[in-house]
Amino acid sequence: MPRVNIVVPAYNAEAFIAETVRSALNQTAGDLQVTVIDDGSKDATARCAALDDPRVRVISQENRGMSRSRNRGATEVDSEFIALLDADDLWHPEKLRLQLQALQQRPDHDFCYTDFHFWPGDPRPGYFDEPRNGSIDESLSGWIYPRLILDNHALPSSVIWRRSAWDRMGGFLADDQQTDDWEYLVRASTQHRFIRLGESFVLYRQHPVSLSRRLPAQHTTELMRSNLIGRFGMESPPGHAIDPVALRGFQHNSWCNFADAHCARGDLALGLKTFGRLLRTGPDRRHTLTKCAKSLVRRWIPKN
């Protein structure tokens, strides 16, 4: 049984998957298994992922989505720990070793995550040679539900946790791939303590997004936030409360950004309706009105 099972869901990822898997195999912590779930890819993802290495297992299935792929990968291989790695992200070689060290030092904490860098995909050879000491960010460690409900600080590719926690909680929901991982981690944060390593251990690849892409008619992030607060309350576990002022600010800014996107390049009526509601309810109506005006300018006078 490997100590760590690294779950890599992959769909049409032939351009990135080999480099990603290699970054997992290059970990200074040994005793690992990389489980790649080829989720109905139409390209050579499965072949590129294997790397002719016995520590890599590639499982091909019909397309079922990110969350179901993660669930399958976590259950296919028994292990003491589970780690996630998206098919186009890269790890620093000391990531697993220092996370396992932190979890060993704090046996009453079950999850460990790290800082990360947004990455456009350019070569970063120096990143992997930079030393790391595994310093812990105490401000985002412990019972982090009040912080995680405001902003998802825990990038999935940075997270490792004990299988005992997986067995207790069950797997990811498969309702919306935009919010499923956030839901899982918030749910976990009501039952388990987290450790955050303050140094960056993940290059989080950013892909160009077409401005012509259709915007969703529902604000799934805010719908999920309301759902989570409805389930777990403003204080979870008892004694660890969400700051109501900070919550209102995050909700307002999030809805402002949703309205802004629709007014600038989506459903104008929906955007104006959302801005109208924000102007009625506040806070910071001046900022809301200014943002609305700027989004309309972008719609009617687009940049060349």
C-alpha positions as CSV (number, residue, x, y, z in Angstrom):
1,M,0.0,0.0,0.0
2,P,1.5,3.4,-1.0
3,R,1.6,6.0,1.7
4,V,0.2,8.7,-0.7
5,N,-2.2,8.2,-3.5
6,I,-2.0,11.2,-5.9
7,V,-5.3,11.5,-7.8
8,V,-5.0,13.2,-11.2
9,P,-8.3,13.6,-13.2
10,A,-7.6,14.3,-16.8
11,Y,-9.7,15.2,-19.9
12,N,-8.0,15.9,-23.2
13,A,-4.8,16.9,-21.4
14,E,-2.2,15.4,-23.7
15,A,-0.3,18.7,-23.9
16,F,0.3,18.9,-20.2
17,I,-0.2,15.6,-18.5
18,A,3.3,14.1,-18.8
19,E,4.9,17.2,-17.2
20,T,2.3,17.1,-14.5
21,V,2.8,13.4,-13.6
22,R,6.5,13.9,-13.8
23,S,6.3,16.6,-11.1
24,A,4.5,14.2,-8.9
25,L,7.0,11.4,-9.5
26,N,9.9,13.8,-8.7
27,Q,8.7,14.3,-5.1
28,T,11.5,13.9,-2.5
29,A,8.9,11.9,-0.5
30,G,8.9,8.4,-1.8
31,D,6.3,5.7,-1.4
32,L,3.6,7.2,-3.6
33,Q,1.2,6.1,-6.3
34,V,-0.1,8.4,-9.1
35,T,-3.6,7.5,-10.2
36,V,-4.6,9.2,-13.4
37,I,-8.3,9.0,-14.3
38,D,-8.6,9.5,-18.0
39,D,-12.1,10.9,-18.1
40,G,-13.2,10.0,-21.7
41,S,-10.4,11.9,-23.4
42,K,-10.5,12.1,-27.2
43,D,-6.7,12.6,-27.5
44,A,-3.6,10.7,-26.3
45,T,-4.0,11.6,-22.6
46,A,-3.8,8.0,-21.4
47,R,-0.7,7.2,-23.4
48,C,1.1,10.4,-22.4
49,A,0.3,10.0,-18.7
50,A,1.8,6.5,-18.2
51,L,5.5,7.5,-18.6
52,D,6.4,3.8,-18.4
53,D,6.7,4.0,-14.6
54,P,5.2,1.4,-12.3
55,R,4.2,4.1,-9.8
56,V,1.7,5.4,-12.4
57,R,-1.7,3.8,-12.9
58,V,-3.9,5.1,-15.7
59,I,-7.7,4.2,-15.5
60,S,-9.8,5.1,-18.5
61,Q,-13.5,5.7,-18.2
62,E,-16.4,7.3,-20.1
63,N,-16.6,11.1,-19.4
64,R,-18.1,11.6,-15.9
65,G,-16.7,14.9,-14.9
66,M,-14.1,16.1,-12.5
67,S,-15.7,15.2,-9.2
68,R,-16.6,11.7,-10.1
69,S,-13.1,11.2,-11.5
70,R,-11.6,12.4,-8.2
71,N,-13.9,10.0,-6.2
72,R,-12.9,7.1,-8.4
73,G,-9.2,7.9,-8.1
74,A,-9.4,8.1,-4.3
75,T,-11.1,4.8,-3.9
76,E,-9.2,2.8,-6.5
77,V,-6.0,2.8,-4.5
78,D,-5.7,2.2,-0.7
79,S,-3.3,4.6,1.0
80,E,-2.7,6.4,4.2
81,F,-3.0,9.8,2.5
82,I,-4.8,11.2,-0.5
83,A,-3.5,14.2,-2.6
84,L,-5.1,16.0,-5.5
85,L,-3.3,17.2,-8.6
86,D,-5.0,18.8,-11.6
87,A,-3.8,17.6,-15.0
88,D,-2.1,20.8,-16.0
89,D,-0.6,22.0,-12.6
90,L,2.9,21.4,-11.4
91,W,4.4,20.6,-7.9
92,H,7.5,21.8,-6.2
93,P,9.6,18.6,-5.4
94,E,9.5,19.2,-1.6
95,K,5.7,19.5,-1.5
96,L,4.7,16.1,-0.2
97,R,7.6,15.7,2.1
98,L,7.0,18.9,4.0
99,Q,3.2,18.4,4.1
100,L,3.6,14.9,5.5
101,Q,6.1,16.3,8.1
102,A,3.6,18.9,9.1
103,L,0.8,16.4,9.5
104,Q,3.1,14.1,11.5
105,Q,3.9,17.0,13.9
106,R,0.2,17.8,14.3
107,P,-1.6,14.4,14.5
108,D,-4.8,16.2,15.5
109,H,-4.9,18.0,12.1
110,D,-6.1,16.0,9.1
111,F,-5.7,18.3,6.1
112,C,-2.7,20.2,4.8
113,Y,-2.7,22.7,2.0
114,T,-0.2,25.3,0.7
115,D,0.2,28.6,-1.0
116,F,0.5,28.6,-4.8
117,H,1.4,30.8,-7.8
118,F,-0.9,31.7,-10.6
119,W,1.1,30.6,-13.7
120,P,0.5,31.4,-17.4
121,G,2.6,28.4,-18.5
122,D,6.0,30.0,-19.2
123,P,9.2,28.1,-18.2
124,R,10.0,28.4,-14.5
125,P,13.1,26.2,-13.9
126,G,14.2,28.3,-11.0
127,Y,10.9,27.6,-9.1
128,F,11.7,24.0,-8.6
129,D,15.2,24.6,-7.3
130,E,14.2,27.2,-4.7
131,P,14.5,25.8,-1.2
132,R,11.5,25.4,1.1
133,N,11.4,25.1,4.8
134,G,7.7,24.1,5.4
135,S,6.8,27.1,7.5
136,I,3.2,27.1,8.7
137,D,0.8,30.0,8.2
138,E,-1.0,30.0,11.5
139,S,-3.5,32.6,10.4
140,L,-5.1,30.1,7.9
141,S,-4.5,26.9,10.0
142,G,-6.7,25.2,12.6
143,W,-10.4,25.5,12.4
144,I,-10.7,27.5,9.2
145,Y,-14.4,27.3,8.4
146,P,-14.9,31.0,9.1
147,R,-12.2,31.9,6.6
148,L,-12.9,29.2,4.0
149,I,-16.6,30.2,3.7
150,L,-15.4,33.7,2.6
151,D,-12.8,32.7,0.1
152,N,-11.5,29.3,-1.0
153,H,-7.9,29.6,0.0
154,A,-7.3,25.9,-0.5
155,L,-6.4,25.2,-4.2
156,P,-7.3,21.5,-4.8
157,S,-3.8,20.8,-6.3
158,S,-2.3,21.9,-3.0
159,V,-4.3,19.6,-0.7
160,I,-3.3,16.4,1.0
161,W,-5.4,14.7,3.7
162,R,-5.7,11.5,5.8
163,R,-7.7,8.7,4.3
164,S,-9.4,8.4,7.7
165,A,-11.0,11.8,7.0
166,W,-12.1,10.6,3.5
167,D,-13.7,7.5,5.1
168,R,-15.6,9.7,7.6
169,M,-16.8,12.3,5.1
170,G,-17.4,10.4,1.9
171,G,-16.5,11.9,-1.5
172,F,-17.1,15.0,-3.6
173,L,-20.5,16.0,-4.7
174,A,-21.0,15.9,-8.4
175,D,-23.4,18.8,-8.8
176,D,-21.3,21.6,-10.2
177,Q,-17.6,21.3,-11.0
178,Q,-17.2,25.0,-10.3
179,T,-18.1,24.6,-6.6
180,D,-17.8,20.9,-5.8
181,D,-14.2,21.1,-4.4
182,W,-15.1,24.2,-2.4
183,E,-18.1,22.4,-0.9
184,Y,-15.9,19.4,0.0
185,L,-13.3,21.5,1.7
186,V,-15.8,23.7,3.6
187,R,-17.6,20.5,4.7
188,A,-14.2,19.1,5.9
189,S,-13.4,22.3,7.7
190,T,-16.5,21.8,10.0
191,Q,-15.1,18.4,11.1
192,H,-11.3,18.6,10.7
193,R,-8.4,21.0,11.5
194,F,-6.3,22.2,8.6
195,I,-2.6,23.2,8.3
196,R,-1.5,25.7,5.7
197,L,2.1,25.9,4.6
198,G,2.9,29.5,3.8
199,E,5.3,28.9,0.9
200,S,4.2,28.2,-2.7
201,F,4.4,24.6,-3.7
202,V,2.1,24.6,-6.8
203,L,2.2,26.3,-10.1
204,Y,-1.5,26.8,-10.9
205,R,-1.8,27.0,-14.7
206,Q,-4.0,29.7,-16.1
207,H,-5.6,29.3,-19.5
208,P,-6.8,32.1,-21.8
209,V,-10.5,32.5,-21.4
210,S,-12.5,33.6,-24.5
211,L,-14.5,36.8,-23.9
212,S,-17.2,35.4,-26.1
213,R,-17.8,32.4,-23.7
214,R,-21.4,32.4,-22.6
215,L,-21.8,33.6,-19.0
216,P,-23.9,31.5,-16.6
217,A,-27.3,32.7,-15.8
218,Q,-26.9,31.7,-12.1
219,H,-24.2,32.9,-9.7
220,T,-23.2,29.4,-8.6
221,T,-20.6,30.7,-6.1
222,E,-23.1,32.7,-4.1
223,L,-25.7,30.0,-4.4
224,M,-23.2,27.5,-2.9
225,R,-22.1,30.0,-0.2
226,S,-25.8,30.4,0.9
227,N,-26.2,26.7,0.8
228,L,-23.1,26.1,3.0
229,I,-24.1,28.7,5.6
230,G,-27.6,27.2,5.6
231,R,-26.2,23.8,6.4
232,F,-23.4,24.7,8.8
233,G,-24.4,28.1,10.2
234,M,-22.4,31.1,11.1
235,E,-20.3,29.2,13.7
236,S,-18.7,25.9,13.0
237,P,-17.5,24.2,15.1
238,P,-18.9,26.2,18.0
239,G,-16.5,29.0,19.0
240,H,-15.3,29.7,15.4
241,A,-17.6,32.3,14.0
242,I,-17.8,34.0,10.6
243,D,-17.3,37.7,10.7
244,P,-20.7,39.0,9.5
245,V,-19.2,42.3,8.2
246,A,-16.6,40.5,6.1
247,L,-19.2,38.1,4.9
248,R,-21.5,40.9,3.7
249,G,-18.5,42.5,1.9
250,F,-17.5,39.3,0.1
251,Q,-21.1,38.7,-0.9
252,H,-21.6,42.2,-2.2
253,N,-18.3,42.2,-4.2
254,S,-19.1,38.8,-5.6
255,W,-22.6,39.9,-6.8
256,C,-21.0,43.1,-8.2
257,N,-18.6,41.1,-10.3
258,F,-21.4,38.9,-11.5
259,A,-23.5,41.9,-12.5
260,D,-20.5,43.6,-14.1
261,A,-19.7,40.6,-16.3
262,H,-23.2,40.4,-17.6
263,C,-23.6,44.1,-18.2
264,A,-20.2,44.2,-20.1
265,R,-20.6,41.1,-22.2
266,G,-23.5,38.9,-21.2
267,D,-27.2,39.2,-20.4
268,L,-27.7,43.0,-20.1
269,A,-31.1,42.7,-18.5
270,L,-29.8,40.3,-15.8
271,G,-26.8,42.5,-15.1
272,L,-28.9,45.6,-14.7
273,K,-31.4,43.7,-12.5
274,T,-28.6,42.5,-10.3
275,F,-27.0,46.0,-10.0
276,G,-30.5,47.4,-9.2
277,R,-30.9,44.9,-6.3
278,L,-27.4,45.8,-5.0
279,L,-28.2,49.5,-5.1
280,R,-31.4,48.9,-3.1
281,T,-29.7,46.8,-0.4
282,G,-26.2,48.3,-0.2
283,P,-23.6,48.5,1.1
284,D,-21.4,51.0,-0.7
285,R,-23.9,52.2,-3.3
286,R,-21.4,54.7,-4.8
287,H,-19.0,51.9,-5.6
288,T,-21.9,49.8,-7.1
289,L,-23.1,52.7,-9.3
290,T,-19.6,53.4,-10.5
291,K,-19.0,49.8,-11.4
292,C,-22.3,49.6,-13.2
293,A,-21.4,52.7,-15.3
294,K,-18.0,51.3,-16.2
295,S,-19.4,48.0,-17.2
296,L,-21.9,49.7,-19.6
297,V,-19.0,51.7,-21.1
298,R,-17.1,48.5,-21.8
299,R,-20.2,47.0,-23.5
300,W,-20.8,50.0,-25.7
301,I,-17.3,51.1,-26.3
302,P,-15.2,48.0,-26.3
303,K,-11.4,48.2,-26.5
304,N,-9.9,47.5,-29.9
